[in-house]
Amino acid sequence: MSPAVRRRRPVTALGLLLLLGCLAACASEPSPRPGPAASPAGGSQAGVSPFWVDPNSAAARQVAAWEAQGRNTDAQLLRRISERPMALWAPGGDPGPAVRRAAAAAKAAGRTLLVAAYNLPHRDVPHPGCAARPTTEGAPDAHAYEDWIDALARSLADTRALVVLEPGAVAHLVDGCAGAGPREERYRLLAQAVDRLKRNRHTRVYLDAGHPDWIRDPDDLVEPLRRSGLERADGFALNVAAYHRDADGRAYGVRLSRAVGGKHFVLDTSRNGDGPPPAGPNADTAADRSWCNPAGRSLGTPPTDRTGDPLVDAYLWVKRPGESDGTCRGGPAAGTWWPDHALGLARRARD
């Protein structure tokens, strides 16, 4: 007999009972479950946005104020806005201080900064048949705008950033509201802005292209986008400050993408949870501003780069939910924080 083989001891009745009890207990224990998979460095987990959240936004300050007043239910609802990333609309004049502060905070947090660049000259000069939008006029002239874009780009520096460039600018070139005088200048300034911003290694640029109800045929945007520098941009943006549902924006974006050689796009989902408001017979005029602070709207898809779509790079909140569209339906001046309107958007949100 091999020395490695030992003599077995007889099994007693007590030992048999202990053995059977152990087997029953072990069989009843659940198998251990694997822990969550690690997220790749610098990547975003599903359901988590890679974009920077401003902890001092108007929505965040409102949450704090309502909590101090004991309005805890309203404060909790408003967290649906305050705890999600929204675009920084780079201020006119000198954008440097505000952009540098946000860029430093985003970089420290390892997040991407969202920026809306909106300062073209002659932006809101009224023309026959065009609605007068309640906004400021932008840079005083082309040289001032070139300096402004340069200051914006320098302030972003090597921060990871996504810039939506000049909402409405290209669409107004198509609908005629840009005016004949500034048209060639606008093409030049947009193309130069794309080139200057893209000199930043980590800045992505998306030229705004309006929305499906603005320019009905996307083929009409092809040449204006090309002349505005789209080939050198990362793509185009749709639905900024509008209300079209994700599916409608995507369908329009796919058509436009095919027409411009497969460029990707981003969608503004900030207020599109219930789709566009009903429009009257004169829908985009001063007499019937269905686009201006419409009632009954809600927050849309939270910002993310996990879209599940090879052409849609991100869902973004470019228009900051809760900021007024203008002095209509009881709202304050355009861009002003409006707590009651914000609360309504948040209360009706599904996410």
Buried (B, 14 or more C-beta within 10 A) or exposed (E): EEEEEEEEEEEEEEEEEEEEEEEEEEEEEEEEEEEEEEEEEEEBEEEEBBBBBBEEBBBBEBBEEBBEEEBEEBBEBBEBBBBBBBBBBBBBEEBBEBBBBBBBBBBEEEBBBBBBBBBBBBBBBEBEEBBEBBBEEBBEEBEBBBEBBBBBBBBBBEBBBBBBBBBBBBBBBBBEBBBEEBBEBBBBBBBBBBBBBBEBEBBBBBBBBBBBBBBEEBEBBBEBBBBBBBEEBBBBBBBBBBBBBBEBBBEBBBEBBEBBEEBBBBBBBBBBBBBBBEEEEEBBBEEBBBBBBBEEBBBBBBBBBBBEBEBBBBBBBBBBBBBBBBBBEEBBBBBEBBBEBBBBBBBBBEE
